[in-house]
Amino acid sequence: MNRKFLITGAIFGLLAVIIGAFGAHGLKPLLDIAARESFETGVKYQMYHGLLLLFIGGFKMPSFRFQKPIFYLLLFGVICFSGSIYLLATNNLTTIDFTAIALVTPLGGTLLIAAWIFLLVEFIKFKSK
């Protein structure tokens, strides 16, 4: 088991529930439907990748060459992807214009895709005993 993956996965899951509840209840009257759907997408992807971190953290592989890159790709991917979506979806509620960070969202998505590719390569190379 990898403690770093497990702790980060649990934090992402916890925050996804808190942020999702805040979005569903606190922000519902303040955001239009498109912004709420976008916000929910950020929450879903954060939860999915939090669960992935928990899965990887509990999965023992004898040679896990890409462990560090996968961890950091998932960490920064979620922060960039979901974080930028949260800011962009709530852009109209603040005096700060977050539209300048719009390109951070696809960057975060690319990091998440790269993490899945690294994980796929690990699983393909995994030899069961």
C-alpha positions as CSV (number, residue, x, y, z in Angstrom):
1,M,0.0,0.0,0.0
2,N,1.1,3.5,-0.7
3,R,0.2,6.0,2.0
4,K,0.7,9.1,-0.2
5,F,-1.8,7.8,-2.8
6,L,-4.3,6.8,-0.1
7,I,-4.1,10.1,1.8
8,T,-4.4,12.2,-1.3
9,G,-7.3,10.0,-2.6
10,A,-9.1,10.4,0.7
11,I,-8.6,14.2,0.7
12,F,-9.8,14.5,-2.9
13,G,-12.9,12.4,-2.1
14,L,-13.6,14.4,1.1
15,L,-13.3,17.7,-0.7
16,A,-15.4,16.4,-3.6
17,V,-18.3,15.7,-1.2
18,I,-17.9,19.0,0.5
19,I,-17.5,21.0,-2.7
20,G,-20.3,19.1,-4.3
21,A,-22.7,19.7,-1.4
22,F,-21.8,23.4,-1.4
23,G,-22.4,23.6,-5.2
24,A,-25.7,21.7,-5.0
25,H,-27.1,23.7,-2.0
26,G,-25.2,26.9,-1.5
27,L,-24.6,27.8,-5.1
28,K,-27.8,26.5,-6.7
29,P,-29.7,29.8,-6.5
30,L,-26.7,31.8,-7.6
31,L,-25.6,29.9,-10.8
32,D,-27.4,29.2,-14.0
33,I,-27.9,25.7,-15.2
34,A,-24.8,25.6,-17.5
35,A,-22.5,26.9,-14.7
36,R,-24.0,24.3,-12.2
37,E,-23.4,21.5,-14.7
38,S,-19.9,22.6,-15.3
39,F,-19.3,22.8,-11.5
40,E,-20.7,19.2,-11.2
41,T,-18.3,18.0,-13.9
42,G,-15.4,19.3,-11.8
43,V,-16.7,17.5,-8.7
44,K,-17.2,14.3,-10.6
45,Y,-13.7,14.3,-12.1
46,Q,-12.2,15.1,-8.7
47,M,-14.1,12.1,-7.1
48,Y,-13.2,9.7,-10.0
49,H,-9.6,10.5,-9.6
50,G,-9.7,10.4,-5.8
51,L,-11.1,6.9,-6.1
52,L,-8.4,6.1,-8.6
53,L,-5.7,7.2,-6.1
54,L,-7.3,5.0,-3.5
55,F,-7.3,2.1,-5.9
56,I,-3.7,2.5,-6.8
57,G,-2.7,3.1,-3.2
58,G,-4.2,-0.2,-2.2
59,F,-2.9,-2.1,-5.2
60,K,0.5,-3.7,-4.7
61,M,2.6,-4.1,-7.8
62,P,6.2,-5.5,-7.5
63,S,7.7,-3.0,-9.9
64,F,5.8,0.2,-10.2
65,R,8.1,2.3,-12.3
66,F,5.7,5.2,-13.0
67,Q,4.4,5.5,-9.5
68,K,5.8,9.0,-8.9
69,P,4.8,10.4,-12.3
70,I,1.3,9.0,-12.0
71,F,0.9,10.5,-8.5
72,Y,1.9,14.0,-9.6
73,L,0.0,13.8,-12.9
74,L,-3.2,13.0,-11.0
75,L,-2.5,15.5,-8.2
76,F,-1.8,18.5,-10.6
77,G,-4.4,17.2,-13.1
78,V,-7.2,17.3,-10.6
79,I,-6.0,20.7,-9.2
80,C,-5.8,22.2,-12.7
81,F,-8.9,20.6,-14.2
82,S,-11.4,20.6,-11.3
83,G,-10.0,23.7,-9.7
84,S,-10.2,25.8,-12.8
85,I,-13.7,24.6,-13.5
86,Y,-14.8,25.6,-10.0
87,L,-13.4,29.1,-10.5
88,L,-14.8,29.5,-14.0
89,A,-18.2,28.2,-13.1
90,T,-18.4,30.7,-10.2
91,N,-16.8,33.5,-12.2
92,N,-19.9,35.7,-12.1
93,L,-20.0,35.6,-8.3
94,T,-16.7,37.4,-7.8
95,T,-15.1,40.6,-8.8
96,I,-12.1,38.6,-10.1
97,D,-12.2,37.6,-13.7
98,F,-11.1,34.0,-13.9
99,T,-11.6,33.6,-17.6
100,A,-7.9,34.2,-18.1
101,I,-7.2,30.8,-16.6
102,A,-9.5,29.0,-19.1
103,L,-6.6,27.2,-20.7
104,V,-5.7,25.6,-17.4
105,T,-8.7,23.3,-17.7
106,P,-7.5,21.4,-20.8
107,L,-4.0,21.4,-19.4
108,G,-5.4,19.6,-16.3
109,G,-7.4,17.2,-18.6
110,T,-4.2,16.4,-20.5
111,L,-2.4,15.7,-17.2
112,L,-5.2,13.3,-16.2
113,I,-5.1,11.6,-19.6
114,A,-1.3,11.2,-19.3
115,A,-1.7,9.6,-15.8
116,W,-4.2,7.0,-17.3
117,I,-1.7,6.3,-20.1
118,F,1.1,5.7,-17.6
119,L,-1.2,3.5,-15.6
120,L,-2.2,1.5,-18.7
121,V,1.5,1.0,-19.5
122,E,2.1,-0.3,-16.0
123,F,-0.7,-2.7,-16.2
124,I,0.4,-4.0,-19.7
125,K,3.9,-4.6,-18.4
126,F,2.6,-6.2,-15.1
127,K,3.4,-9.9,-15.0
128,S,1.3,-12.0,-12.6
129,K,3.0,-14.7,-10.7
